[in-house]
Amino acid sequence: MKRFNIITILLLALIWSGCSVSKDTALPNIAPGSFRNGSSTEASGIGTLPLKSFISDLTVQNLIDTALVKNYDMQIALKNIDAAEVLFKQSKLGYLPELKLQVSANSSRPSDNSLNGLSLNQFTGSTHIEDYNANLGVVWEADIWGKIRNQKAGALASFLQTEEARKAVQTRLVANVAQGYYNLLMLDAQLEIAKKNLKLNDSTLRIINLQFDAGQVTSLAIQQAQAQQLVAAQLVPRLEQNVTLQENALSVLIGTLPKAINRQSRLDQMNIPQELNAGFPSAMLSRRPDIKSAELALTIANARVGVAKASLYPSLVITASGGINSFKASNWFNVPASLFGLVGAGITQPIFQRGQLKSNLELAKIDREKTVIQFRQSVLNAVGEVSDELTKVEKLKAQYSIAEKRTQTLQQASRNANLLFKSGMANYLEVITAQGNLLQSELELTTIKTEQLNAVVGLYRSLGGGWN
């Protein structure tokens, strides 16, 4: 009969283990139909492109490959995955019983004037008691209300969250490396422009000096030309400084000591894609690591509510232990005389714990509501980022077209001014003004070109590209 009762309890525990005491909150569907300033012809968009298909420059690819291996933020993200995997593996063992092996030996001597001492001396003729024990204990809690199942689900979601965190670090790292390299190419182009303008100013200054010697101009002309020359001269060390600083920043980003960055390409050789399809917002949400992490956070919150709710209900714990026990060391392993066994089952129902369990449940529900709000906010931020980058791509394209025409016009104006100045048909002020305008226009053109490249990379990252 006792065996029948134990088996009955076990069967009931297995049947009840499928019960669920809490209902999960589903993800809200808040994805818009399209992005602002986005005309999607395909559902996927450029965010689905593999990294090396989107960024074709070999130098940038090599820098990114180095960063993915040596960058310390990336290494920490990988270690977080390892730690989460250990915890997840531990949670998978939640359904298994606990096993404990205990071996003990003790001796006690009661007082001769105590009841135990008098009884011991009377019945055994000894003044002390020895006890030798070796047993294996088993404790198993039936997952009646899904508490262990929810703990496992939460651990799995936490593990997957660390993987999404790694993807988020990688997408940001890829974008930062590419944009850092493009900024370096911009500084190279601006340094070349400054040096070219400096040579042009030198040529103009020599002609003005000759005119001064001939009495055709005053010293004011020389001073104006020298001042214009110093503007370009001052740019050279400033840009050289910025090049070194950008190289150092890029070196640290890829996880190496500051050094010169080898670059095979020029800014004017970098192509801007003409068609950049953003795809549908719903496709973007399925790729972005921060959105996936927010989804997993809701899974974790649901699991915590389930655990807190299950704690309010009875728990069934089954215990069993068996081993060998003897009052004499010589008889300790005398089998079967020293064998013993014990099986028990208990149901524990929390009644009053000063409101702690109910408070835990209410807090878990509030945290779940906060998680839903955070998910909504993360979706809103993601859609906003994509819309911002689409606007940048569109408007920078128009700015570059205008700046390119302006630069071409000023280049022609500077050439004409130099020719007219040498033939005496233009004064030195017109030449200096033309050269100064050209310098600023060419510098601005390189800045806009770099902003275009950065906006394209930013759009790729905001669409969830860069981790695959």
N, C-alpha and C positions, 0 to 999 in steps of 0.2 A: 504493500500500500504506500509506503514512504517513497519507494522508487517510482511508483506511478504518479505521485504528487509532484515530484521533481521534474519528471518528463513532461507532465502537463504544463507546468510553469514555463519550461523551456519552449514548448510548442506555442503557447500563447505569446511569449515574448517575441518569437520569430514572426508571428502573424501581425502583432501590433507594430513591429519595427517599420512597417510601411506607412504608418500613420503620419499625418502632417498637421500641426496645430496652428500654422500661420500661412497666410496667403501672400505670395511675393508681389511686390509692386512692379509693374511693367514699365519699360522705357517709354517716355512720351515721344510721339512722332511730331517733331517740330522742324523738319528740314524744309526749306523753301523750295519752290519749283525751279528757280534759277538764281544766278548771281547778278548783282547790279553791275552793269557795264560788261556783262558776259553773254556771248551768243554761242551756245553749245550746240555743236553738230553731232557730237558723239557723247555717249554716256560716261565713258571712262576719263578721257582727258589726258593731259601730259603727266599727271601724277602717277599713272600706272607704268610709265616708261622706266626701264632699268636705269640705274645711275649712269653707267658708261654709255648708254644710248643717248641720254640727254646731254651729258657733258662729254664732248668728244676730244677736247684738248688733252693731249697725253701728259703734259706737265701738271695740269690740275688733277688728273686722275691719279698720278703718282703721289702728289701731295695728299690727296684724300685717303689713298691706301695706307700711307704712312700714319696719318692721323688716326685712322680707325684701329690701328694696332698700338700706337704709342701714346695717344692722348690720355691723360690721367682721368678725366671725367668719364671717358669711355671705359677705362679699366675698372673704375668704381662701379659703373652700371653693370658690368659683367659679374663682378663679385656679389653685387646685390642679387643677381639672378641665382648664383650658386647658393647663397644663404636661403633664399626663398624656396629653392628646390629641396634643400634639406628639410625645411619645415613642412613642405608638401608631402614628402615621403613619410615623414613622421605621422602626418594626419591620416595617411592611407592605412595605418596600422590601428586606427581607432576602434575597428570592429573586433580586433583580436583581444583575447583575455590577457591580463597581466600575470606573469609568472615570477614567483620569488622563491629562491632557495635559501633556507636558513639552517645553520648548524650552530648549536649552542651547548655549552656545558657550564654548570654552576653548582656551587656548594654553599649551604647555609647552615648556621649553627644557632638554634634558638636558645634562649635562656633556660638554665636548668630549673628555675623556679616558675617558668611560664607553663601554661597549659600544654602548649605544643611541645615544649621540652620534656615535661613529665610523661606525656603520651608517647613521644618518640622513644624515650629511654625504656618505657614499659613494654612496648610492642616490638621494637627492633633491637633493643640493647645497644643503640648507637646514639651519639650525641650530636650528630650532624646528618643533613640530608643532601644527597647528590642527585643531580638530574641531568641526563644526557639526551639531547634531542636533535634530530635531523629531519626536516620536512620540506616538502614542496607545496607552496600555496598558489591557488588560482583564484583570480577575481575577474568577473566579467559582468559588465553593465549592458543590459539589453537596450538597444536603441529604439525604444517604443515610440517616442514622439519626434524622432528625426533629429535629435540634438547632435549626435555624432555625424550624421549625414550632412547637416548644415555646417558643422565645423570643417569637414572635409571640403565642402563646396567653397567655403570662405578661404581656406588655405590654397585651393587651386586658383581661385580668382586673384589672390595676392601674388601667387607665383606668376600668373600671366600678366599682372600689372607691372612687375619688374621687367618683363620682356618688352612691354609697351614703353616703359621708361627708357630702356636701352634704345629702342627705335627713335624715341623723341630726341635723345641725346645725339644719336647719329644724324638725324635729319638736320638738326641745328648745326652740328659740326660740319657736315658737308656744305651747307650754305655759307657758313662763316669762312671756311677754307677757300671756297670758290670766290666769294666776294673779296676776301683779303688779297687773293691773287690778282683779281681785276683791278683793285685799288693800286696795287703795285705797278701794273701795266700803265695805269693812268699817270702815276707819278713819273714813270720813265718817259712817257710821251710829253708831259709838261716840262720835264727837265730838258728834253731835246728841243722843245719849242723855245724855252728861255735862252738856251745857248745859241740857237739860230738867230733869235732876235738880238742877242748881244752882239753877234758878228755884224748884223745889219746896222746896228747903232754905231759900231766902230767905223764902218765905212762912211756913214753919214757924217760922223764927227770929223773924220779926216778931210772930207770935202769942205766942211764949214771952216776948219782951220786954214785951209788954203785960201778960201774966200776972205777970211779975216786978214791974212797976210797981204792979200791984194787990196784990202781996204773996202771990200764990198759989203761986209757985215760988221756989226759991232761985237763987243765981248759978250753982250747979252745972248747972242745966238749960240756962242760956245757954251755958255753956262746952261742954257736950256737943253742943248744936245747932251751935255755931260749928265745933267739930272735925269734925262730919259734913259741914258745908258746905265746909270746906277740902279734904276728901277729893275731892269733886266738882270743886272749883275747881282742884286740882292736876292732875286728869286733863286739863283743857282744854288748857293749853300743851304737855303731854306728847304728847297726840294730835295737836295742830297740828304739832308737830315731826315726828312720825312720818309725817304726811301729806306734808309737804315732802320728807322723805327718800325716801319711796316714789315720789313724783313724779320726783325726781331719778334714782332707780335705773331707773325705767321709761323716762325720757327717754334715758338712756345706752344702755339695752337696744335701743331702736328707732333708735339712731344719731344722736340730736340732742342739742343742748346742754340742760342742765337747765332745765326750764320747767314751768309749770302744765299739767296734763293736763285737757283738756276732757272732761267726762263728762256724759252725758245721762240716765243711768239711776241707780237706787237699788238698794241691796242687796236690799231686800224685793221688788223687781220682778223679780229674777233667778229663773228657774224651774229646778228640779231635775228632770231626766227621771226618770220613774217606772220605766221599763223600759230597762235597759241590757244588751243582749245582747253577750256577749264573743265569741261564735262558738267555733270549734274551734281548739285550739292549732296544728294543722297549717296552718290559714289564717293565723294570726298569724305563724308562722315565715316564710311566703312574702312577708310585707309588711314586717317590721321591717328597717330598714336595717342594723343591726348584725349581724343574722343573715345577711343577704345578703352583707355584707362578709366575714363569717367563711367563708361558702361560697366566695367568690372567693379568699380567702386560701389555701384548700385547692387551688384550681385553679392558683394561682401556685406553690404548693409542689410540686404534681405536675409542672408545667412545669420547675421548677428541677432536680428529680430527673432528668427526661428529658434536660436539657442536660448535667448532670453525667455521666450514664450514656453519652451519645453522645460525650463527650470521651474516653472510654476506647477508642473504636473508630477505625479509619482514617478520615482525611478526604481527599477528592479535590478538588484545586484545579486548575483549568484556567486557563492564562494565555495571553494573546496580545498582541502589540504590533506596531505597524507605523508607518512614517513615512519621513522622508527624512534622509539622512546624507551628509556630504561633508567632505573635509579642506580644502576651499577654500570661502570664502564665495561666490565667484562661481559655483560649481557646486552650491550648496546646494539650490536648487529646480530643478535640472536633472532633469526627469522624462522617461523612466523610469529614467535611469541612477542617480539617487540614492535610489530607492525600496528599502526593505528590509522584511522581515516575519519574525515569529517566533511559533510556536504550540507550547505545551508543556502537559503534564499530569503531575501528580505525586500520589502517594498517600503520606500520612504516617501512620505508626502509632506512637503513643506507646509506649515500652518501659519506660523508667525515669526517673521525675521525682521521686525520693525520696518516693514515696507520696502526693504532693500530689493527684493526680487521684482516687485511691481515697478519700482523706480528704474531698475535696470531695463525693464521692458519699455517703459515710456521713453527713456533716453535713447534706446535703440531705434524706436520709431521716429523720434525727432531727428536723429542722425540720418535716418533713411530719407526723410523729407528734405533735409539739407543737401543730401547727395543728389536728389532729383533736381533741385534748384541749381546746384553746381554743374550738373550735366547740361541743363538748359543754357547756362552761362557759357560753358565751354563751346557748345554748338554756335551760339551767337558770336563769340569771339572768332571762331574758325571761319564762319561765313564772312564776318567783317574783314578778316585778314585777306581772304581771297579777293573780296571786292576792292580792297585798297590796292592790292598788287595789280589787279586788272586795270584799275584807273591809272596807276603809275605807268604801266606798259603802254596804254593808249596815249596818254598825254605826253609822255616823254618822247614817243615817236614823232608827235607833232612838233615838239620843241626842238628835237634834233634836226628835223627837216628845215625849220626856220633858221636855226643857228648855223647849219651847214651852208645855206644860201648866203647868210650874212658874212660868214668867213670867206667864202669864195669872192664875194663883192669886195671885201676889205683887202684881200690878197691882190686883186686886180688894181684896187685904188692905191695900195702901197707901191706896186710896181710902177704905176703911172706917175705917182708923186716923185719917185726917185728919178725917173727919166726926165720929167719936167724940171726937177731941181738941178740936175746936171746940165741941162740946156738953158738954165736961167729963167725958166718960165713959171717956176713955183718957188715960194720962199721956204725957209727952214722950218717955220711953224707948221706949214701944211705937211711936210715930210714927217716931223716928229709926231703930229697928231695921227697921221695915217699909221705909223709904226706902233704907237701906243694902242690904238683901237684894234689893230690886227693881233697884237699880243694877247689882249684880254679876250678877244673873240675865239682865238685858237685854244686858249686855256679853258674857256667855258665849253667849247665843243667837246673836248676830252672828258670834262666832268659829266656832261649829259650822256655821252656814250657809255661811261662807266655806270652811271645811274640806270641806264637801260639794261645793261648786263646784270646788275644787281637785282633789278626788278624782276627779270626773267627767272633768276635763281630763287628769289623770294616767292614768286608765284608757284614754282615747282615745289618748294618746301611747304607752303601753305596748303597745297593740294594733297599733302601726304606723301610726296615723293622724296627719295633719298635714302630710304632704309632697305629697299629691296635690290 
